[in-house]
Amino acid sequence: SSPTDRPAPNLAPGSVPVPISKPAMKYPTDAQRNGETGTVVVRIEVGADGEPTAVTVVSRSGSRSLDRAAVQAAKRWRFRPAMANGQPTVGRLTVPIQFTTGD
């Protein structure tokens, strides 16, 4: 059998969900008051409809409040779904979400 007979282990390049709407993130009040900053890396599973189906923390910021806020924010994002054979399909991407106090 030729290699094309088997399903590809990964989606083709360019077939990753692309964020099209990222509502403003709310910096947790307690974290801001305590001067907590950091980067949370989240993995977002996106359905063929462009809506997140699951968000998990891949790398923590060191602050539970920031980690929670990043997950809540990512759940509100909307995406252009991944494509396979010209059709929308499920996909996933990993995104760093940075919290800085801005001062």
C-alpha positions, 0 to 999 in steps of 0.5 A, a space after each residue: 500500500 502507498 503512504 497516501 492510503 493511510 490517514 495522516 498523523 497530523 493535519 496538513 500545514 495551515 489547517 490549524 484553527 485561527 482565532 477570529 474573535 478574542 474578547 478582552 480578558 479580565 485581569 483578576 482583581 486579586 492577582 492585580 492587587 498582589 502584582 501577580 504577572 506571568 504567562 499561562 500556556 493553554 491548549 485549546 481544542 476547537 470544534 468544526 464550528 469554530 467554538 472551543 470544546 476544551 481548554 487545558 493549561 499546559 504551562 502554569 503561570 505560578 498564580 491560580 487566579 491567572 491560570 483560571 482567568 486564561 482558561 475562562 478567556 480562551 473559552 470565549 474565543 472564536 476560531 476559523 476552524 481547521 480544514 481537512 479535505 476542504 471541510 471544517 474539522 476539529 483541531 487544536 492549538 497551543 497559545 501563550 496568554 500573558 498577564 502584565 500589570 502594565 505599570 
